[in-house]
Amino acid sequence: MIFKKFIEPLQFWLLSQRRCVGCGKDLKDAPRKTVKGKTLAYCSCKRVYVVEGEGSYRRALVNELAS
């Protein structure tokens, strides 16, 4: 529980800076694909993000990924 209280704000801050929560790389350089009408950004550390609006990101859900 205490671990989550520490990690969650850190991940939120990284996403607000447009960086990957796993490796810290800039997500604007990540390759992108359009799947099911959503633009997905694929980081080199294998994490996938949904591009929402102009430069806003969130982690992709399993059902949003390509099958």
CHARMM-style PDB file with segment names, atoms N, HN, CA, C and O in Angstrom:
ATOM      1  N   MET     1       0.821  -1.196   0.000  1.00  0.00      PROA
ATOM      2  CA  MET     1       0.000   0.000   0.000  1.00  0.00      PROA
ATOM      3  C   MET     1       0.863   1.258   0.000  1.00  0.00      PROA
ATOM      4  O   MET     1       0.614   2.180  -0.776  1.00  0.00      PROA
ATOM      5  N   ILE     2       1.857   1.300   0.848  1.00  0.00      PROA
ATOM      6  HN  ILE     2       2.060   0.550   1.478  1.00  0.00      PROA
ATOM      7  CA  ILE     2       2.717   2.477   0.905  1.00  0.00      PROA
ATOM      8  C   ILE     2       3.532   2.612  -0.386  1.00  0.00      PROA
ATOM      9  O   ILE     2       3.844   3.718  -0.826  1.00  0.00      PROA
ATOM     10  N   PHE     3       3.872   1.460  -0.983  1.00  0.00      PROA
ATOM     11  HN  PHE     3       3.619   0.561  -0.626  1.00  0.00      PROA
ATOM     12  CA  PHE     3       4.608   1.475  -2.245  1.00  0.00      PROA
ATOM     13  C   PHE     3       3.795   2.168  -3.334  1.00  0.00      PROA
ATOM     14  O   PHE     3       4.334   2.974  -4.092  1.00  0.00      PROA
ATOM     15  N   LYS     4       2.504   1.857  -3.414  1.00  0.00      PROA
ATOM     16  HN  LYS     4       2.066   1.202  -2.798  1.00  0.00      PROA
ATOM     17  CA  LYS     4       1.635   2.448  -4.423  1.00  0.00      PROA
ATOM     18  C   LYS     4       1.495   3.960  -4.206  1.00  0.00      PROA
ATOM     19  O   LYS     4       1.435   4.720  -5.173  1.00  0.00      PROA
ATOM     20  N   LYS     5       1.443   4.398  -2.941  1.00  0.00      PROA
ATOM     21  HN  LYS     5       1.492   3.780  -2.156  1.00  0.00      PROA
ATOM     22  CA  LYS     5       1.319   5.821  -2.649  1.00  0.00      PROA
ATOM     23  C   LYS     5       2.557   6.602  -3.083  1.00  0.00      PROA
ATOM     24  O   LYS     5       2.474   7.802  -3.344  1.00  0.00      PROA
ATOM     25  N   PHE     6       3.687   5.937  -3.161  1.00  0.00      PROA
ATOM     26  HN  PHE     6       3.755   4.962  -2.949  1.00  0.00      PROA
ATOM     27  CA  PHE     6       4.909   6.582  -3.622  1.00  0.00      PROA
ATOM     28  C   PHE     6       5.036   6.547  -5.139  1.00  0.00      PROA
ATOM     29  O   PHE     6       5.413   7.545  -5.752  1.00  0.00      PROA
ATOM     30  N   ILE     7       4.725   5.410  -5.747  1.00  0.00      PROA
ATOM     31  HN  ILE     7       4.419   4.599  -5.248  1.00  0.00      PROA
ATOM     32  CA  ILE     7       4.925   5.207  -7.186  1.00  0.00      PROA
ATOM     33  C   ILE     7       3.902   5.956  -8.035  1.00  0.00      PROA
ATOM     34  O   ILE     7       4.263   6.532  -9.061  1.00  0.00      PROA
ATOM     35  N   GLU     8       2.648   5.958  -7.633  1.00  0.00      PROA
ATOM     36  HN  GLU     8       2.354   5.489  -6.799  1.00  0.00      PROA
ATOM     37  CA  GLU     8       1.586   6.561  -8.442  1.00  0.00      PROA
ATOM     38  C   GLU     8       1.842   8.037  -8.765  1.00  0.00      PROA
ATOM     39  O   GLU     8       1.727   8.413  -9.932  1.00  0.00      PROA
ATOM     40  N   PRO     9       2.181   8.888  -7.801  1.00  0.00      PROA
ATOM     41  CA  PRO     9       2.464  10.291  -8.151  1.00  0.00      PROA
ATOM     42  C   PRO     9       3.694  10.439  -9.044  1.00  0.00      PROA
ATOM     43  O   PRO     9       3.750  11.334  -9.887  1.00  0.00      PROA
ATOM     44  N   LEU    10       4.676   9.561  -8.856  1.00  0.00      PROA
ATOM     45  HN  LEU    10       4.631   8.834  -8.171  1.00  0.00      PROA
ATOM     46  CA  LEU    10       5.866   9.608  -9.695  1.00  0.00      PROA
ATOM     47  C   LEU    10       5.522   9.271 -11.148  1.00  0.00      PROA
ATOM     48  O   LEU    10       5.992   9.935 -12.072  1.00  0.00      PROA
ATOM     49  N   GLN    11       4.698   8.232 -11.345  1.00  0.00      PROA
ATOM     50  HN  GLN    11       4.316   7.692 -10.595  1.00  0.00      PROA
ATOM     51  CA  GLN    11       4.289   7.872 -12.699  1.00  0.00      PROA
ATOM     52  C   GLN    11       3.430   8.974 -13.327  1.00  0.00      PROA
ATOM     53  O   GLN    11       3.566   9.266 -14.515  1.00  0.00      PROA
ATOM     54  N   PHE    12       2.550   9.583 -12.532  1.00  0.00      PROA
ATOM     55  HN  PHE    12       2.439   9.345 -11.566  1.00  0.00      PROA
ATOM     56  CA  PHE    12       1.721  10.673 -13.033  1.00  0.00      PROA
ATOM     57  C   PHE    12       2.600  11.838 -13.480  1.00  0.00      PROA
ATOM     58  O   PHE    12       2.340  12.447 -14.518  1.00  0.00      PROA
ATOM     59  N   TRP    13       3.637  12.153 -12.704  1.00  0.00      PROA
ATOM     60  HN  TRP    13       3.848  11.659 -11.860  1.00  0.00      PROA
ATOM     61  CA  TRP    13       4.535  13.243 -13.061  1.00  0.00      PROA
ATOM     62  C   TRP    13       5.290  12.922 -14.349  1.00  0.00      PROA
ATOM     63  O   TRP    13       5.431  13.784 -15.217  1.00  0.00      PROA
ATOM     64  N   LEU    14       5.783  11.670 -14.480  1.00  0.00      PROA
ATOM     65  HN  LEU    14       5.669  10.969 -13.776  1.00  0.00      PROA
ATOM     66  CA  LEU    14       6.495  11.283 -15.699  1.00  0.00      PROA
ATOM     67  C   LEU    14       5.595  11.419 -16.925  1.00  0.00      PROA
ATOM     68  O   LEU    14       6.032  11.929 -17.956  1.00  0.00      PROA
ATOM     69  N   LEU    15       4.338  10.968 -16.823  1.00  0.00      PROA
ATOM     70  HN  LEU    15       3.983  10.554 -15.985  1.00  0.00      PROA
ATOM     71  CA  LEU    15       3.417  11.086 -17.957  1.00  0.00      PROA
ATOM     72  C   LEU    15       3.115  12.545 -18.271  1.00  0.00      PROA
ATOM     73  O   LEU    15       2.949  12.894 -19.440  1.00  0.00      PROA
ATOM     74  N   SER    16       3.039  13.402 -17.262  1.00  0.00      PROA
ATOM     75  HN  SER    16       3.173  13.119 -16.313  1.00  0.00      PROA
ATOM     76  CA  SER    16       2.793  14.831 -17.519  1.00  0.00      PROA
ATOM     77  C   SER    16       3.988  15.465 -18.227  1.00  0.00      PROA
ATOM     78  O   SER    16       3.835  16.465 -18.928  1.00  0.00      PROA
ATOM     79  N   GLN    17       5.168  14.890 -18.048  1.00  0.00      PROA
ATOM     80  HN  GLN    17       5.292  14.077 -17.479  1.00  0.00      PROA
ATOM     81  CA  GLN    17       6.371  15.351 -18.743  1.00  0.00      PROA
ATOM     82  C   GLN    17       6.552  14.666 -20.095  1.00  0.00      PROA
ATOM     83  O   GLN    17       7.555  14.878 -20.776  1.00  0.00      PROA
ATOM     84  N   ARG    18       5.575  13.844 -20.478  1.00  0.00      PROA
ATOM     85  HN  ARG    18       4.760  13.672 -19.924  1.00  0.00      PROA
ATOM     86  CA  ARG    18       5.572  13.088 -21.730  1.00  0.00      PROA
ATOM     87  C   ARG    18       6.731  12.103 -21.794  1.00  0.00      PROA
ATOM     88  O   ARG    18       7.406  11.984 -22.816  1.00  0.00      PROA
ATOM     89  N   ARG    19       6.952  11.399 -20.686  1.00  0.00      PROA
ATOM     90  HN  ARG    19       6.403  11.496 -19.856  1.00  0.00      PROA
ATOM     91  CA  ARG    19       8.017  10.411 -20.586  1.00  0.00      PROA
ATOM     92  C   ARG    19       7.448   9.061 -20.188  1.00  0.00      PROA
ATOM     93  O   ARG    19       6.401   8.981 -19.545  1.00  0.00      PROA
ATOM     94  N   CYS    20       8.146   8.002 -20.575  1.00  0.00      PROA
ATOM     95  HN  CYS    20       8.996   8.067 -21.097  1.00  0.00      PROA
ATOM     96  CA  CYS    20       7.745   6.644 -20.246  1.00  0.00      PROA
ATOM     97  C   CYS    20       7.910   6.409 -18.750  1.00  0.00      PROA
ATOM     98  O   CYS    20       8.903   6.836 -18.160  1.00  0.00      PROA
ATOM     99  N   VAL    21       6.951   5.737 -18.137  1.00  0.00      PROA
ATOM    100  HN  VAL    21       6.145   5.389 -18.616  1.00  0.00      PROA
ATOM    101  CA  VAL    21       7.034   5.460 -16.699  1.00  0.00      PROA
ATOM    102  C   VAL    21       8.019   4.331 -16.398  1.00  0.00      PROA
ATOM    103  O   VAL    21       8.397   4.146 -15.241  1.00  0.00      PROA
ATOM    104  N   GLY    22       8.434   3.585 -17.394  1.00  0.00      PROA
ATOM    105  HN  GLY    22       8.126   3.735 -18.334  1.00  0.00      PROA
ATOM    106  CA  GLY    22       9.357   2.483 -17.184  1.00  0.00      PROA
ATOM    107  C   GLY    22      10.813   2.866 -17.357  1.00  0.00      PROA
ATOM    108  O   GLY    22      11.649   2.543 -16.512  1.00  0.00      PROA
ATOM    109  N   CYS    23      11.121   3.554 -18.451  1.00  0.00      PROA
ATOM    110  HN  CYS    23      10.442   3.816 -19.137  1.00  0.00      PROA
ATOM    111  CA  CYS    23      12.524   3.860 -18.741  1.00  0.00      PROA
ATOM    112  C   CYS    23      12.827   5.355 -18.765  1.00  0.00      PROA
ATOM    113  O   CYS    23      13.995   5.743 -18.771  1.00  0.00      PROA
ATOM    114  N   GLY    24      11.804   6.196 -18.779  1.00  0.00      PROA
ATOM    115  HN  GLY    24      10.854   5.881 -18.775  1.00  0.00      PROA
ATOM    116  CA  GLY    24      12.016   7.638 -18.743  1.00  0.00      PROA
ATOM    117  C   GLY    24      12.293   8.281 -20.092  1.00  0.00      PROA
ATOM    118  O   GLY    24      12.565   9.480 -20.153  1.00  0.00      PROA
ATOM    119  N   LYS    25      12.229   7.513 -21.176  1.00  0.00      PROA
ATOM    120  HN  LYS    25      12.008   6.539 -21.127  1.00  0.00      PROA
ATOM    121  CA  LYS    25      12.482   8.081 -22.502  1.00  0.00      PROA
ATOM    122  C   LYS    25      11.326   8.967 -22.941  1.00  0.00      PROA
ATOM    123  O   LYS    25      10.185   8.787 -22.515  1.00  0.00      PROA
ATOM    124  N   ASP    26      11.643   9.921 -23.797  1.00  0.00      PROA
ATOM    125  HN  ASP    26      12.570  10.068 -24.143  1.00  0.00      PROA
ATOM    126  CA  ASP    26      10.642  10.841 -24.317  1.00  0.00      PROA
ATOM    127  C   ASP    26       9.695  10.096 -25.253  1.00  0.00      PROA
ATOM    128  O   ASP    26      10.144   9.416 -26.176  1.00  0.00      PROA
ATOM    129  N   LEU    27       8.380  10.222 -25.021  1.00  0.00      PROA
ATOM    130  HN  LEU    27       8.015  10.774 -24.271  1.00  0.00      PROA
ATOM    131  CA  LEU    27       7.403   9.480 -25.826  1.00  0.00      PROA
ATOM    132  C   LEU    27       7.149  10.108 -27.194  1.00  0.00      PROA
ATOM    133  O   LEU    27       6.544   9.463 -28.051  1.00  0.00      PROA
ATOM    134  N   LYS    28       7.590  11.341 -27.425  1.00  0.00      PROA
ATOM    135  HN  LYS    28       8.081  11.865 -26.729  1.00  0.00      PROA
ATOM    136  CA  LYS    28       7.361  11.936 -28.746  1.00  0.00      PROA
ATOM    137  C   LYS    28       8.199  11.238 -29.816  1.00  0.00      PROA
ATOM    138  O   LYS    28       7.885  11.320 -31.004  1.00  0.00      PROA
ATOM    139  N   ASP    29       9.265  10.551 -29.399  1.00  0.00      PROA
ATOM    140  HN  ASP    29       9.520  10.484 -28.434  1.00  0.00      PROA
ATOM    141  CA  ASP    29      10.127   9.833 -30.341  1.00  0.00      PROA
ATOM    142  C   ASP    29       9.699   8.384 -30.544  1.00  0.00      PROA
ATOM    143  O   ASP    29      10.270   7.686 -31.383  1.00  0.00      PROA
ATOM    144  N   ALA    30       8.705   7.922 -29.791  1.00  0.00      PROA
ATOM    145  HN  ALA    30       8.242   8.489 -29.111  1.00  0.00      PROA
ATOM    146  CA  ALA    30       8.265   6.529 -29.865  1.00  0.00      PROA
ATOM    147  C   ALA    30       7.503   6.266 -31.165  1.00  0.00      PROA
ATOM    148  O   ALA    30       6.741   7.123 -31.614  1.00  0.00      PROA
ATOM    149  N   PRO    31       7.700   5.085 -31.780  1.00  0.00      PROA
ATOM    150  CA  PRO    31       6.936   4.752 -32.980  1.00  0.00      PROA
ATOM    151  C   PRO    31       5.447   4.654 -32.665  1.00  0.00      PROA
ATOM    152  O   PRO    31       5.062   4.248 -31.568  1.00  0.00      PROA
ATOM    153  N   ARG    32       4.621   5.028 -33.626  1.00  0.00      PROA
ATOM    154  HN  ARG    32       4.933   5.359 -34.516  1.00  0.00      PROA
ATOM    155  CA  ARG    32       3.167   5.059 -33.415  1.00  0.00      PROA
ATOM    156  C   ARG    32       2.442   4.217 -34.449  1.00  0.00      PROA
ATOM    157  O   ARG    32       2.885   4.064 -35.587  1.00  0.00      PROA
ATOM    158  N   LYS    33       1.306   3.675 -34.010  1.00  0.00      PROA
ATOM    159  HN  LYS    33       0.947   3.800 -33.085  1.00  0.00      PROA
ATOM    160  CA  LYS    33       0.404   2.931 -34.884  1.00  0.00      PROA
ATOM    161  C   LYS    33      -1.016   3.314 -34.516  1.00  0.00      PROA
ATOM    162  O   LYS    33      -1.293   3.687 -33.376  1.00  0.00      PROA
ATOM    163  N   THR    34      -1.914   3.221 -35.485  1.00  0.00      PROA
ATOM    164  HN  THR    34      -1.688   2.918 -36.411  1.00  0.00      PROA
ATOM    165  CA  THR    34      -3.326   3.422 -35.209  1.00  0.00      PROA
ATOM    166  C   THR    34      -3.999   2.060 -35.158  1.00  0.00      PROA
ATOM    167  O   THR    34      -3.983   1.313 -36.136  1.00  0.00      PROA
ATOM    168  N   VAL    35      -4.590   1.742 -34.011  1.00  0.00      PROA
ATOM    169  HN  VAL    35      -4.603   2.349 -33.216  1.00  0.00      PROA
ATOM    170  CA  VAL    35      -5.249   0.456 -33.786  1.00  0.00      PROA
ATOM    171  C   VAL    35      -6.621   0.738 -33.205  1.00  0.00      PROA
ATOM    172  O   VAL    35      -6.748   1.437 -32.200  1.00  0.00      PROA
ATOM    173  N   LYS    36      -7.657   0.187 -33.847  1.00  0.00      PROA
ATOM    174  HN  LYS    36      -7.554  -0.381 -34.664  1.00  0.00      PROA
ATOM    175  CA  LYS    36      -9.036   0.348 -33.380  1.00  0.00      PROA
ATOM    176  C   LYS    36      -9.412   1.818 -33.193  1.00  0.00      PROA
ATOM    177  O   LYS    36     -10.138   2.168 -32.262  1.00  0.00      PROA
ATOM    178  N   GLY    37      -8.914   2.669 -34.083  1.00  0.00      PROA
ATOM    179  HN  GLY    37      -8.324   2.385 -34.839  1.00  0.00      PROA
ATOM    180  CA  GLY    37      -9.255   4.089 -34.047  1.00  0.00      PROA
ATOM    181  C   GLY    37      -8.483   4.899 -33.022  1.00  0.00      PROA
ATOM    182  O   GLY    37      -8.769   6.082 -32.840  1.00  0.00      PROA
ATOM    183  N   LYS    38      -7.507   4.293 -32.343  1.00  0.00      PROA
ATOM    184  HN  LYS    38      -7.275   3.332 -32.491  1.00  0.00      PROA
ATOM    185  CA  LYS    38      -6.706   5.007 -31.344  1.00  0.00      PROA
ATOM    186  C   LYS    38      -5.248   4.983 -31.774  1.00  0.00      PROA
ATOM    187  O   LYS    38      -4.775   4.000 -32.346  1.00  0.00      PROA
ATOM    188  N   THR    39      -4.540   6.070 -31.497  1.00  0.00      PROA
ATOM    189  HN  THR    39      -4.924   6.868 -31.032  1.00  0.00      PROA
ATOM    190  CA  THR    39      -3.125   6.127 -31.800  1.00  0.00      PROA
ATOM    191  C   THR    39      -2.349   5.611 -30.604  1.00  0.00      PROA
ATOM    192  O   THR    39      -2.492   6.115 -29.490  1.00  0.00      PROA
ATOM    193  N   LEU    40      -1.516   4.591 -30.847  1.00  0.00      PROA
ATOM    194  HN  LEU    40      -1.399   4.181 -31.752  1.00  0.00      PROA
ATOM    195  CA  LEU    40      -0.720   3.988 -29.787  1.00  0.00      PROA
ATOM    196  C   LEU    40       0.749   4.325 -30.004  1.00  0.00      PROA
ATOM    197  O   LEU    40       1.246   4.291 -31.129  1.00  0.00      PROA
ATOM    198  N   ALA    41       1.436   4.650 -28.915  1.00  0.00      PROA
ATOM    199  HN  ALA    41       1.033   4.678 -28.001  1.00  0.00      PROA
ATOM    200  CA  ALA    41       2.877   4.906 -28.946  1.00  0.00      PROA
ATOM    201  C   ALA    41       3.568   3.728 -28.269  1.00  0.00      PROA
ATOM    202  O   ALA    41       3.223   3.368 -27.143  1.00  0.00      PROA
ATOM    203  N   TYR    42       4.540   3.129 -28.949  1.00  0.00      PROA
ATOM    204  HN  TYR    42       4.820   3.422 -29.864  1.00  0.00      PROA
ATOM    205  CA  TYR    42       5.245   1.953 -28.457  1.00  0.00      PROA
ATOM    206  C   TYR    42       6.645   2.354 -27.999  1.00  0.00      PROA
ATOM    207  O   TYR    42       7.480   2.747 -28.814  1.00  0.00      PROA
ATOM    208  N   CYS    43       6.898   2.255 -26.702  1.00  0.00      PROA
ATOM    209  HN  CYS    43       6.220   1.936 -26.040  1.00  0.00      PROA
ATOM    210  CA  CYS    43       8.214   2.592 -26.157  1.00  0.00      PROA
ATOM    211  C   CYS    43       9.172   1.420 -26.381  1.00  0.00      PROA
ATOM    212  O   CYS    43       8.741   0.283 -26.567  1.00  0.00      PROA
ATOM    213  N   SER    44      10.465   1.707 -26.359  1.00  0.00      PROA
ATOM    214  HN  SER    44      10.816   2.631 -26.207  1.00  0.00      PROA
ATOM    215  CA  SER    44      11.457   0.656 -26.568  1.00  0.00      PROA
ATOM    216  C   SER    44      11.518  -0.333 -25.407  1.00  0.00      PROA
ATOM    217  O   SER    44      12.070  -1.421 -25.564  1.00  0.00      PROA
ATOM    218  N   CYS    45      10.963   0.018 -24.243  1.00  0.00      PROA
ATOM    219  HN  CYS    45      10.514   0.902 -24.115  1.00  0.00      PROA
ATOM    220  CA  CYS    45      10.950  -0.904 -23.094  1.00  0.00      PROA
ATOM    221  C   CYS    45       9.681  -1.754 -23.075  1.00  0.00      PROA
ATOM    222  O   CYS    45       9.368  -2.375 -22.059  1.00  0.00      PROA
ATOM    223  N   LYS    46       8.953  -1.786 -24.187  1.00  0.00      PROA
ATOM    224  HN  LYS    46       9.208  -1.282 -25.012  1.00  0.00      PROA
ATOM    225  CA  LYS    46       7.777  -2.638 -24.400  1.00  0.00      PROA
ATOM    226  C   LYS    46       6.490  -2.123 -23.763  1.00  0.00      PROA
ATOM    227  O   LYS    46       5.483  -2.831 -23.779  1.00  0.00      PROA
ATOM    228  N   ARG    47       6.490  -0.929 -23.212  1.00  0.00      PROA
ATOM    229  HN  ARG    47       7.308  -0.354 -23.199  1.00  0.00      PROA
ATOM    230  CA  ARG    47       5.249  -0.365 -22.683  1.00  0.00      PROA
ATOM    231  C   ARG    47       4.517   0.335 -23.820  1.00  0.00      PROA
ATOM    232  O   ARG    47       5.140   0.870 -24.737  1.00  0.00      PROA
ATOM    233  N   VAL    48       3.186   0.325 -23.751  1.00  0.00      PROA
ATOM    234  HN  VAL    48       2.680  -0.110 -23.006  1.00  0.00      PROA
ATOM    235  CA  VAL    48       2.358   0.904 -24.806  1.00  0.00      PROA
ATOM    236  C   VAL    48       1.495   2.000 -24.190  1.00  0.00      PROA
ATOM    237  O   VAL    48       0.931   1.828 -23.109  1.00  0.00      PROA
ATOM    238  N   TYR    49       1.401   3.119 -24.886  1.00  0.00      PROA
ATOM    239  HN  TYR    49       1.859   3.259 -25.763  1.00  0.00      PROA
ATOM    240  CA  TYR    49       0.642   4.273 -24.412  1.00  0.00      PROA
ATOM    241  C   TYR    49      -0.376   4.694 -25.458  1.00  0.00      PROA
ATOM    242  O   TYR    49      -0.141   4.545 -26.657  1.00  0.00      PROA
ATOM    243  N   VAL    50      -1.511   5.223 -25.002  1.00  0.00      PROA
ATOM    244  HN  VAL    50      -1.702   5.344 -24.028  1.00  0.00      PROA
ATOM    245  CA  VAL    50      -2.522   5.785 -25.880  1.00  0.00      PROA
ATOM    246  C   VAL    50      -2.277   7.284 -25.935  1.00  0.00      PROA
ATOM    247  O   VAL    50      -2.152   7.940 -24.901  1.00  0.00      PROA
ATOM    248  N   VAL    51      -2.208   7.823 -27.155  1.00  0.00      PROA
ATOM    249  HN  VAL    51      -2.310   7.290 -27.995  1.00  0.00      PROA
ATOM    250  CA  VAL    51      -2.029   9.258 -27.333  1.00  0.00      PROA
ATOM    251  C   VAL    51      -3.411   9.893 -27.276  1.00  0.00      PROA
ATOM    252  O   VAL    51      -4.272   9.605 -28.107  1.00  0.00      PROA
ATOM    253  N   GLU    52      -3.615  10.758 -26.289  1.00  0.00      PROA
ATOM    254  HN  GLU    52      -2.915  10.992 -25.614  1.00  0.00      PROA
ATOM    255  CA  GLU    52      -4.897  11.441 -26.109  1.00  0.00      PROA
ATOM    256  C   GLU    52      -4.683  12.933 -26.316  1.00  0.00      PROA
ATOM    257  O   GLU    52      -3.962  13.577 -25.555  1.00  0.00      PROA
ATOM    258  N   GLY    53      -5.306  13.469 -27.338  1.00  0.00      PROA
ATOM    259  HN  GLY    53      -5.892  12.945 -27.957  1.00  0.00      PROA
ATOM    260  CA  GLY    53      -5.162  14.899 -27.581  1.00  0.00      PROA
ATOM    261  C   GLY    53      -3.763  15.250 -28.041  1.00  0.00      PROA
ATOM    262  O   GLY    53      -3.056  14.416 -28.606  1.00  0.00      PROA
ATOM    263  N   GLU    54      -3.372  16.482 -27.797  1.00  0.00      PROA
ATOM    264  HN  GLU    54      -3.947  17.159 -27.338  1.00  0.00      PROA
ATOM    265  CA  GLU    54      -2.071  16.979 -28.247  1.00  0.00      PROA
ATOM    266  C   GLU    54      -1.004  16.714 -27.195  1.00  0.00      PROA
ATOM    267  O   GLU    54      -0.829  17.502 -26.266  1.00  0.00      PROA
ATOM    268  N   GLY    55      -0.295  15.607 -27.344  1.00  0.00      PROA
ATOM    269  HN  GLY    55      -0.437  14.967 -28.098  1.00  0.00      PROA
ATOM    270  CA  GLY    55       0.818  15.304 -26.462  1.00  0.00      PROA
ATOM    271  C   GLY    55       0.445  14.793 -25.088  1.00  0.00      PROA
ATOM    272  O   GLY    55       1.277  14.833 -24.182  1.00  0.00      PROA
ATOM    273  N   SER    56      -0.761  14.318 -24.898  1.00  0.00      PROA
ATOM    274  HN  SER    56      -1.437  14.285 -25.635  1.00  0.00      PROA
ATOM    275  CA  SER    56      -1.178  13.749 -23.621  1.00  0.00      PROA
ATOM    276  C   SER    56      -1.193  12.232 -23.768  1.00  0.00      PROA
ATOM    277  O   SER    56      -1.686  11.711 -24.769  1.00  0.00      PROA
ATOM    278  N   TYR    57      -0.658  11.522 -22.780  1.00  0.00      PROA
ATOM    279  HN  TYR    57      -0.257  11.946 -21.967  1.00  0.00      PROA
ATOM    280  CA  TYR    57      -0.527  10.078 -22.863  1.00  0.00      PROA
ATOM    281  C   TYR    57      -1.138   9.409 -21.647  1.00  0.00      PROA
ATOM    282  O   TYR    57      -1.263  10.011 -20.580  1.00  0.00      PROA
ATOM    283  N   ARG    58      -1.522   8.133 -21.831  1.00  0.00      PROA
ATOM    284  HN  ARG    58      -1.421   7.644 -22.697  1.00  0.00      PROA
ATOM    285  CA  ARG    58      -1.912   7.268 -20.721  1.00  0.00      PROA
ATOM    286  C   ARG    58      -1.538   5.850 -21.107  1.00  0.00      PROA
ATOM    287  O   ARG    58      -1.406   5.529 -22.288  1.00  0.00      PROA
ATOM    288  N   ARG    59      -1.368   4.995 -20.092  1.00  0.00      PROA
ATOM    289  HN  ARG    59      -1.475   5.255 -19.132  1.00  0.00      PROA
ATOM    290  CA  ARG    59      -1.026   3.601 -20.368  1.00  0.00      PROA
ATOM    291  C   ARG    59      -2.193   2.932 -21.070  1.00  0.00      PROA
ATOM    292  O   ARG    59      -3.351   3.174 -20.730  1.00  0.00      PROA
ATOM    293  N   ALA    60      -1.889   2.091 -22.049  1.00  0.00      PROA
ATOM    294  HN  ALA    60      -0.949   1.894 -22.325  1.00  0.00      PROA
ATOM    295  CA  ALA    60      -2.917   1.384 -22.810  1.00  0.00      PROA
ATOM    296  C   ALA    60      -3.454   0.206 -21.999  1.00  0.00      PROA
ATOM    297  O   ALA    60      -2.704  -0.469 -21.293  1.00  0.00      PROA
ATOM    298  N   LEU    61      -4.737  -0.028 -22.107  1.00  0.00      PROA
ATOM    299  HN  LEU    61      -5.346   0.520 -22.680  1.00  0.00      PROA
ATOM    300  CA  LEU    61      -5.355  -1.193 -21.497  1.00  0.00      PROA
ATOM    301  C   LEU    61      -5.155  -2.403 -22.413  1.00  0.00      PROA
ATOM    302  O   LEU    61      -4.894  -2.249 -23.606  1.00  0.00      PROA
ATOM    303  N   VAL    62      -5.279  -3.585 -21.854  1.00  0.00      PROA
ATOM    304  HN  VAL    62      -5.491  -3.710 -20.885  1.00  0.00      PROA
ATOM    305  CA  VAL    62      -5.067  -4.806 -22.619  1.00  0.00      PROA
ATOM    306  C   VAL    62      -6.036  -4.894 -23.796  1.00  0.00      PROA
ATOM    307  O   VAL    62      -5.646  -5.310 -24.887  1.00  0.00      PROA
ATOM    308  N   ASN    63      -7.304  -4.504 -23.584  1.00  0.00      PROA
ATOM    309  HN  ASN    63      -7.620  -4.167 -22.697  1.00  0.00      PROA
ATOM    310  CA  ASN    63      -8.286  -4.616 -24.669  1.00  0.00      PROA
ATOM    311  C   ASN    63      -8.089  -3.554 -25.748  1.00  0.00      PROA
ATOM    312  O   ASN    63      -8.760  -3.614 -26.778  1.00  0.00      PROA
ATOM    313  N   GLU    64      -7.203  -2.593 -25.554  1.00  0.00      PROA
ATOM    314  HN  GLU    64      -6.657  -2.544 -24.717  1.00  0.00      PROA
ATOM    315  CA  GLU    64      -6.922  -1.581 -26.572  1.00  0.00      PROA
ATOM    316  C   GLU    64      -5.767  -1.972 -27.479  1.00  0.00      PROA
ATOM    317  O   GLU    64      -5.535  -1.322 -28.498  1.00  0.00      PROA
ATOM    318  N   LEU    65      -5.045  -3.015 -27.126  1.00  0.00      PROA
ATOM    319  HN  LEU    65      -5.234  -3.543 -26.298  1.00  0.00      PROA
ATOM    320  CA  LEU    65      -3.915  -3.456 -27.916  1.00  0.00      PROA
ATOM    321  C   LEU    65      -4.378  -4.327 -29.079  1.00  0.00      PROA
ATOM    322  O   LEU    65      -5.466  -4.902 -29.050  1.00  0.00      PROA
ATOM    323  N   ALA    66      -3.532  -4.412 -30.101  1.00  0.00      PROA
ATOM    324  HN  ALA    66      -2.649  -3.945 -30.124  1.00  0.00      PROA
ATOM    325  CA  ALA    66      -3.860  -5.248 -31.266  1.00  0.00      PROA
ATOM    326  C   ALA    66      -3.876  -6.709 -30.875  1.00  0.00      PROA
ATOM    327  O   ALA    66      -3.077  -7.149 -30.048  1.00  0.00      PROA
ATOM    328  N   SER    67      -4.778  -7.453 -31.463  1.00  0.00      PROA
ATOM    329  HN  SER    67      -5.427  -7.095 -32.135  1.00  0.00      PROA
ATOM    330  CA  SER    67      -4.852  -8.882 -31.134  1.00  0.00      PROA
ATOM    331  C   SER    67      -4.077  -9.712 -32.123  1.00  0.00      PROA
ATOM    332  OT1 SER    67      -4.031 -10.936 -31.999  1.00  0.00      PROA
TER     333      SER     67
END
